[in-house]
Amino acid sequence: MALAATSCDRPLLYPECELMAQITGMDLILLRFDALHGASFDVLLNEASEWLNHYVAWRLDLSSLWLIPCAGSGPYFRLSSDGLEPCELPPFETGYQRYAGIMRAAEKPSFEGGY
């Protein structure tokens, strides 16, 4: 998995990141940081032609780090040592668990808990 970061708005950096994903042959995650709205992630799966936009970080008990859609449903992505693991089902069961996991990821924005 390749990771890029920017404070630019969408769709800026898409062409450059698409080239990076093509050259590396990896899934790509583009972190977008906005001082007022926080961080969101755009995902480009290896050999995919379309971006998956507006994902947020989600964490369960300081362990697995996930990327979940900001609104709506899947796909959901678990970050692991093998890269992005797509899942059809969310890692949470209730709206409260969803919210708590987003807050947990915001409070501990690192890979310290593992991936």
C-alpha positions as a Markdown table, in Angstrom:
| # | Residue | x | y | z |
|---|---|---|---|---|
| 1 | Met | 0.0 | 0.0 | 0.0 |
| 2 | Ala | 1.3 | 3.5 | -0.9 |
| 3 | Leu | 0.3 | 6.6 | 1.1 |
| 4 | Ala | 0.2 | 10.2 | 0.1 |
| 5 | Ala | -0.9 | 13.3 | 2.0 |
| 6 | Thr | -2.0 | 16.8 | 1.1 |
| 7 | Ser | -4.0 | 19.7 | 2.3 |
| 8 | Cys | -5.3 | 20.3 | -1.2 |
| 9 | Asp | -9.0 | 19.9 | -2.0 |
| 10 | Arg | -10.4 | 17.2 | -4.3 |
| 11 | Pro | -9.7 | 16.5 | -7.1 |
| 12 | Leu | -6.2 | 17.9 | -6.9 |
| 13 | Leu | -3.4 | 15.3 | -6.8 |
| 14 | Tyr | -5.5 | 12.6 | -8.3 |
| 15 | Pro | -3.4 | 12.4 | -11.6 |
| 16 | Glu | -0.1 | 12.3 | -9.6 |
| 17 | Cys | -1.4 | 9.6 | -7.2 |
| 18 | Glu | -2.8 | 7.5 | -10.1 |
| 19 | Leu | 0.6 | 7.6 | -11.7 |
| 20 | Met | 2.2 | 6.6 | -8.3 |
| 21 | Ala | -0.2 | 3.7 | -7.9 |
| 22 | Gln | 0.4 | 2.5 | -11.5 |
| 23 | Ile | 4.2 | 2.7 | -11.1 |
| 24 | Thr | 4.2 | 0.9 | -7.7 |
| 25 | Gly | 1.4 | -1.6 | -8.5 |
| 26 | Met | 0.0 | -0.9 | -5.0 |
| 27 | Asp | -3.3 | 0.3 | -3.6 |
| 28 | Leu | -3.0 | 4.0 | -2.7 |
| 29 | Ile | -4.5 | 6.0 | 0.2 |
| 30 | Leu | -4.5 | 9.7 | -0.2 |
| 31 | Leu | -4.9 | 11.5 | 3.2 |
| 32 | Arg | -6.5 | 14.9 | 2.8 |
| 33 | Phe | -6.2 | 17.3 | 5.8 |
| 34 | Asp | -8.4 | 20.3 | 6.2 |
| 35 | Ala | -7.8 | 22.6 | 9.3 |
| 36 | Leu | -11.5 | 23.1 | 9.7 |
| 37 | His | -12.9 | 19.7 | 8.9 |
| 38 | Gly | -10.1 | 17.3 | 9.9 |
| 39 | Ala | -8.7 | 14.4 | 7.9 |
| 40 | Ser | -10.4 | 12.3 | 5.3 |
| 41 | Phe | -9.1 | 9.6 | 3.0 |
| 42 | Asp | -9.5 | 8.8 | -0.7 |
| 43 | Val | -8.7 | 5.2 | -1.7 |
| 44 | Leu | -7.6 | 4.0 | -5.1 |
| 45 | Leu | -7.4 | 0.2 | -5.4 |
| 46 | Asn | -4.7 | -1.3 | -7.5 |
| 47 | Glu | -5.8 | -1.3 | -11.2 |
| 48 | Ala | -9.1 | 0.4 | -10.4 |
| 49 | Ser | -10.2 | 3.3 | -12.5 |
| 50 | Glu | -12.3 | 5.2 | -10.0 |
| 51 | Trp | -11.5 | 6.7 | -6.6 |
| 52 | Leu | -13.4 | 5.9 | -3.4 |
| 53 | Asn | -13.8 | 9.2 | -1.7 |
| 54 | His | -14.5 | 10.7 | 1.8 |
| 55 | Tyr | -13.4 | 7.8 | 4.1 |
| 56 | Val | -12.6 | 8.4 | 7.8 |
| 57 | Ala | -10.4 | 6.5 | 10.1 |
| 58 | Trp | -12.1 | 4.0 | 12.6 |
| 59 | Arg | -10.4 | 2.1 | 15.4 |
| 60 | Leu | -11.6 | -0.6 | 17.8 |
| 61 | Asp | -9.9 | -0.6 | 21.2 |
| 62 | Leu | -6.6 | 0.8 | 19.9 |
| 63 | Ser | -6.2 | -2.2 | 17.7 |
| 64 | Ser | -7.1 | -2.6 | 14.1 |
| 65 | Leu | -7.3 | 0.6 | 12.0 |
| 66 | Trp | -10.0 | 0.8 | 9.4 |
| 67 | Leu | -11.2 | 3.2 | 6.8 |
| 68 | Ile | -14.9 | 3.5 | 6.6 |
| 69 | Pro | -17.2 | 5.7 | 4.4 |
| 70 | Cys | -18.0 | 9.1 | 5.9 |
| 71 | Ala | -21.6 | 8.5 | 5.0 |
| 72 | Gly | -23.5 | 5.5 | 3.6 |
| 73 | Ser | -22.2 | 2.0 | 3.4 |
| 74 | Gly | -19.1 | 0.0 | 2.2 |
| 75 | Pro | -16.8 | -1.1 | 1.1 |
| 76 | Tyr | -14.9 | -0.9 | 4.4 |
| 77 | Phe | -11.1 | -1.4 | 4.5 |
| 78 | Arg | -9.0 | -2.9 | 7.3 |
| 79 | Leu | -5.4 | -1.8 | 7.2 |
| 80 | Ser | -3.1 | -4.7 | 7.7 |
| 81 | Ser | 0.5 | -5.7 | 7.1 |
| 82 | Asp | -0.7 | -7.1 | 3.8 |
| 83 | Gly | -2.2 | -3.8 | 2.8 |
| 84 | Leu | -5.9 | -2.9 | 2.5 |
| 85 | Glu | -8.3 | -5.7 | 3.2 |
| 86 | Pro | -11.7 | -4.9 | 1.7 |
| 87 | Cys | -14.8 | -6.0 | 3.7 |
| 88 | Glu | -18.5 | -5.8 | 2.8 |
| 89 | Leu | -19.6 | -5.6 | 6.4 |
| 90 | Pro | -18.8 | -2.8 | 8.7 |
| 91 | Pro | -16.5 | -3.4 | 11.8 |
| 92 | Phe | -19.3 | -1.9 | 14.0 |
| 93 | Glu | -22.9 | -2.9 | 14.7 |
| 94 | Thr | -24.5 | 0.3 | 16.0 |
| 95 | Gly | -24.3 | 4.0 | 15.3 |
| 96 | Tyr | -22.8 | 4.6 | 18.7 |
| 97 | Gln | -20.0 | 2.0 | 18.0 |
| 98 | Arg | -19.3 | 3.8 | 14.6 |
| 99 | Tyr | -19.1 | 7.2 | 16.3 |
| 100 | Ala | -16.9 | 5.9 | 19.2 |
| 101 | Gly | -14.5 | 4.2 | 16.8 |
| 102 | Ile | -14.1 | 7.4 | 14.8 |
| 103 | Met | -13.4 | 9.4 | 18.0 |
| 104 | Arg | -10.9 | 6.7 | 19.1 |
| 105 | Ala | -9.0 | 7.0 | 15.8 |
| 106 | Ala | -9.0 | 10.8 | 16.1 |
| 107 | Glu | -7.6 | 10.6 | 19.6 |
| 108 | Lys | -4.8 | 8.1 | 18.6 |
| 109 | Pro | -3.9 | 9.1 | 15.0 |
| 110 | Ser | -1.0 | 6.6 | 14.6 |
| 111 | Phe | -0.2 | 3.0 | 13.9 |
| 112 | Glu | 0.9 | 2.5 | 17.5 |
| 113 | Gly | -2.1 | 0.2 | 18.2 |
| 114 | Gly | -1.0 | -2.0 | 15.3 |
| 115 | Tyr | -2.4 | -2.5 | 11.9 |
